[in-house]
Amino acid sequence: MDTQPQNVDLLIEARWVLPIEPADSCLAHHAVAVRKGRIVDLLPIAEARQRYVAGTRVELPDHLLMPGLVNTHGHAAMTLLRGYADDLPLMRWLRERIWPAEMKHAGEQFVYDGTLLACAEMLRGGITCTNDMYFYPDAAARAFDRAGMRALVGMIAIDFPTAYASDAADYLAKGLATRDLWRKHERIGFALAPHAPYTASDATLAQVGLLAAQLDLPVHIHVHETAGEIEQSMQEHGVRPLVRLARLELLGPQLIGVHAVHCNVQDIELLARHACHVAHCPTSNMKLASGIAPIAQMQDAGINVGLGTDGAASNNRLDLFQEMRHAALLGKVAHCDAAKLPAHRVVQMATLDGARALGVDRHIGSIRAGKYADLCAVNFASAHLQPVYDPASHLVYVAGRDDVSHVWIQGEALVENGKLLRMSNESMLALTSVWHNALSA
């Protein structure tokens, strides 16, 4: 007896599908079926047309379909500071330009508008999920929700006052109150986000560790970004920052260590032993002259590493295609070994490994039945992308974010044929004009 076709909401047919799981696989002429925001099947196009009746069918004859990209570290609101303080080392950049500008301008509207602008840029470049760290987390969450993005919003904690909060206890209290408001949201989650070991006391970091254990929350923190940070820690605490975090019981599978540029063998062993994650931000590390993170050694030690853009004030693009390329090339040149960080591995870093770092790999990061349909398509039809021998290699070494044609989050189309559907370019230009005038005054 013939089986009746099943109804699905969406059927996406593509020239290639890069499922990420199993590793190193690429499927030709396959389709992804979606129902109620989740993937229900991945199968050859001919079979899909027989098995499913779709409310919407999207044909992508020259495209690669893949999971949406996962940005494991950013400061979305700082998109309004893009190019505001370039060509300075990290601590001068922070103390002389960024922190004074934030003290004057970084209020709720700044955070909402800057985050919305970042969402437009990230979505247009295939990023469907981001891990954010900034002030006014409720304003950020509202912007991510408005844009339709998936986000892990950081509840920042530092020891000095800002317009947002007076001290570390105030930061944490306000962050936790915001989390309570958003706890039932499907796309918005929260992480504890102490800025860095050099901006948080032992008491603050210990409180963060206690809350992370009690509430089962990720901890998102900059660590070992510069050589100066380590020298300062040795002078003030007698140990390197990661050893200090270990003593305060902050290291563990919940920790997302951002940058981790200056890690020696002992540091890598410490991260691996505690099953910590690392957010690798190669472009920001280069631009701020922080150094080259030992990513290949970390992966060899079993450490999970995702890719991050950092903020647009220090990159200056929220572009994971650029991060994939830079990660691959830096990994090779750092070891004088062209086989290090191959293309398929780097694409996995930008998808499944990033999702794993954020604790959401059960839901996103690969094209597998049961996961959310967070997907993006890359159009390979242009001459600058021809010929195509290995689509995964093309993603890393040839394609750019401008080649992204479609983006879906939970099966909802947010980018179609290169056009944002929830936001307009004109509205983003009007928004940024106001802030440009304020910051230039």
Secondary structure, DSSP 4 states (H G I P E B T S, - for coil): -PPPPEEEEEEEEEEEE---SSTT--EEEEEEEEETTEEEEEEEHHHHHHHEEEEEEEEEEEEEEEEPEEEEEE-GGGGGGTTSS-S--HHHIIIIIIHHHHHHH-SHHHHHHHHHHHHHHHHHTTEEEEEE--S-HHHHHHHHHHHT-EEEEEEEE-SS--SS-SSHHHHHHHHHHHHHHHTT-SSEEEEEEE--GGGS-HHHHHHHHHHHHHHT--EEEEES-SHHHHHHHHHHHSS-HHHHHHHTT--STTEEEEE--S--HHHHHHHHHTT-EEEE-HHHHHHTT-----HHHHHHTT-EEEE----TTSSS---HHHHHHHHHHHHHHHHT-TTSS-HHHHHHHTTHHHHHHTT-TTTSSS--TTSB--EEEEE--SGGG-S-S-HHHHHHHT--GGGEEEEEETTEEEEETTEESSS-HHHHHHHHHHHHHHHH-
